[in-house]
Amino acid sequence: MTTPEVTWPRRSGPIVLRPPTSADLDQVLTWRNRPDVTRWLLRTQVDPERFRASWLASVDDPTDHAAVADLDGAVVGTGTLSVSDAMGQSQGDVWRGAQGALGYLVDPAYAGRGVATAIAGGLLEVAFAELGLHRVTAGCFAANTASWRVMEKVGMRREEHGVQDSWHDELGWVDGYTYGILAAEWRDRDR
Ligand SMILES: CC(C)(COP(=O)(O)OP(=O)(O)OC[C@H]1O[C@@H](n2cnc3c(N)ncnc32)[C@H](O)[C@@H]1OP(=O)(O)O)[C@@H](O)C(=O)NCCC(=O)NCCS
């Protein structure tokens, strides 16, 4: 099966999502390693050159739909949608790459304005309307309330509360949440 093309740029609420350029990543790197951004991330400090190289490589990777969020000319957030096979999918006679994993980050200067919700909603539309995925999941530390609020606001369902399933560098073993949403649930969300 050929991989469907994604239409970029695309508007989602107040932001425009588009593939990253090197200049966009310069803007992201002004806030990406701040302690208030990294506190609840699995990959905390990033090396600027490696970060830039991997984000630019994503532009040509059909399984890695990474985008920056542009708000009136400022790069205020990032979003990722990584496509993979669902469990058992590689054995069966079905299309490949039916599931997506969603992630998002927002510049703290723009927090609390719905930017992450717009990134998540925009990438779920990419996942289901453009790529035809079956299911998308996202995870976070349970204490990261703003993150799981975003998942709930876009209609994702809490599927797992993992008791001490996640390692946090300062706090040790802490709880994590996993959320999921199916294509049919995304299509029917306003009914
Ligand atoms: C988590 C993050 C993505 C949220 O981005 P954002 O643009 O501020 O999110 P939104 O404005 O779309 O929505 C945040 C929601 O959480 C709520 N919220 C934020 N902090 C909260 C808190 N401490 N307690 C309760 N609710 C909180 C907001 O009120 C809002 O919900 P509402 O619209 O129902 O009021 C952003 O803060 C961030 O990038 N943090 C650092 C990186 C990170 O943790 N990324 C996620 C990794 S899983």
Ligand as a Chemical Component Dictionary entry (heavy atoms), coordinates in Angstrom:
data_LIG
# 
_chem_comp.id                   LIG 
_chem_comp.type                 NON-POLYMER 
_chem_comp.pdbx_formal_charge   0 
_chem_comp.three_letter_code    LIG 
# 
loop_
_chem_comp_atom.comp_id 
_chem_comp_atom.atom_id 
_chem_comp_atom.alt_atom_id 
_chem_comp_atom.type_symbol 
_chem_comp_atom.charge 
_chem_comp_atom.model_Cartn_x 
_chem_comp_atom.model_Cartn_y 
_chem_comp_atom.model_Cartn_z 
_chem_comp_atom.pdbx_ordinal 
LIG C1  C1  C 0 1.000   20.006 28.778 1  
LIG C2  C2  C 0 0.989   21.060 27.672 2  
LIG C3  C3  C 0 1.209   20.379 26.355 3  
LIG C4  C4  C 0 -0.377  21.785 27.715 4  
LIG O1  O1  O 0 -0.366  22.767 26.679 5  
LIG P1  P1  P 0 -1.432  23.973 26.646 6  
LIG O2  O2  O 0 -1.345  24.628 25.331 7  
LIG O3  O3  O 0 -1.250  24.798 27.856 8  
LIG O4  O4  O 0 -2.797  23.144 26.764 9  
LIG P2  P2  P 0 -4.287  23.697 26.512 10 
LIG O5  O5  O 0 -4.331  25.155 26.810 11 
LIG O6  O6  O 0 -4.726  23.229 25.176 12 
LIG O7  O7  O 0 -5.119  22.870 27.593 13 
LIG C5  C5  C 0 -4.604  22.663 28.912 14 
LIG C6  C6  C 0 -5.729  22.242 29.833 15 
LIG O8  O8  O 0 -5.172  21.786 31.073 16 
LIG C7  C7  C 0 -5.664  22.602 32.127 17 
LIG N1  N1  N 0 -4.601  22.698 33.124 18 
LIG C8  C8  C 0 -3.366  23.198 32.946 19 
LIG N2  N2  N 0 -2.666  23.054 34.088 20 
LIG C9  C9  C 0 -3.489  22.461 34.978 21 
LIG C10 C10 C 0 -3.343  22.056 36.327 22 
LIG N3  N3  N 0 -2.196  22.208 36.982 23 
LIG N4  N4  N 0 -4.407  21.469 36.939 24 
LIG C11 C11 C 0 -5.572  21.307 36.271 25 
LIG N5  N5  N 0 -5.777  21.648 34.978 26 
LIG C12 C12 C 0 -4.717  22.232 34.355 27 
LIG C13 C13 C 0 -6.032  23.908 31.489 28 
LIG O9  O9  O 0 -6.950  24.633 32.280 29 
LIG C14 C14 C 0 -6.654  23.388 30.179 30 
LIG O10 O10 O 0 -7.922  22.796 30.379 31 
LIG P3  P3  P 0 -9.310  23.611 30.183 32 
LIG O11 O11 O 0 -9.302  24.156 28.775 33 
LIG O12 O12 O 0 -10.354 22.576 30.409 34 
LIG O13 O13 O 0 -9.301  24.710 31.198 35 
LIG C15 C15 C 0 2.085   22.139 27.901 36 
LIG O14 O14 O 0 1.917   22.696 29.170 37 
LIG C16 C16 C 0 3.491   21.585 27.755 38 
LIG O15 O15 O 0 4.035   21.540 26.662 39 
LIG N6  N6  N 0 4.089   21.178 28.879 40 
LIG C17 C17 C 0 5.465   20.682 28.859 41 
LIG C18 C18 C 0 5.648   19.444 28.000 42 
LIG C19 C19 C 0 4.634   18.353 28.260 43 
LIG O16 O16 O 0 4.345   18.040 29.422 44 
LIG N7  N7  N 0 4.099   17.770 27.179 45 
LIG C20 C20 C 0 3.196   16.659 27.246 46 
LIG C21 C21 C 0 3.974   15.405 27.439 47 
LIG S1  S1  S 0 2.891   14.010 27.607 48 
# 
loop_
_chem_comp_bond.comp_id 
_chem_comp_bond.atom_id_1 
_chem_comp_bond.atom_id_2 
_chem_comp_bond.value_order 
_chem_comp_bond.pdbx_ordinal 
LIG C1  C2  SING 1  
LIG C2  C3  SING 2  
LIG C2  C4  SING 3  
LIG C2  C15 SING 4  
LIG C4  O1  SING 5  
LIG O1  P1  SING 6  
LIG P1  O2  DOUB 7  
LIG P1  O3  SING 8  
LIG P1  O4  SING 9  
LIG O4  P2  SING 10 
LIG P2  O5  DOUB 11 
LIG P2  O6  SING 12 
LIG P2  O7  SING 13 
LIG O7  C5  SING 14 
LIG C5  C6  SING 15 
LIG C6  O8  SING 16 
LIG C6  C14 SING 17 
LIG O8  C7  SING 18 
LIG C7  N1  SING 19 
LIG C7  C13 SING 20 
LIG N1  C8  SING 21 
LIG N1  C12 SING 22 
LIG C8  N2  DOUB 23 
LIG N2  C9  SING 24 
LIG C9  C10 SING 25 
LIG C9  C12 DOUB 26 
LIG C10 N3  SING 27 
LIG C10 N4  DOUB 28 
LIG N4  C11 SING 29 
LIG C11 N5  DOUB 30 
LIG N5  C12 SING 31 
LIG C13 O9  SING 32 
LIG C13 C14 SING 33 
LIG C14 O10 SING 34 
LIG O10 P3  SING 35 
LIG P3  O11 DOUB 36 
LIG P3  O12 SING 37 
LIG P3  O13 SING 38 
LIG C15 O14 SING 39 
LIG C15 C16 SING 40 
LIG C16 O15 DOUB 41 
LIG C16 N6  SING 42 
LIG N6  C17 SING 43 
LIG C17 C18 SING 44 
LIG C18 C19 SING 45 
LIG C19 O16 DOUB 46 
LIG C19 N7  SING 47 
LIG N7  C20 SING 48 
LIG C20 C21 SING 49 
LIG C21 S1  SING 50 
# 
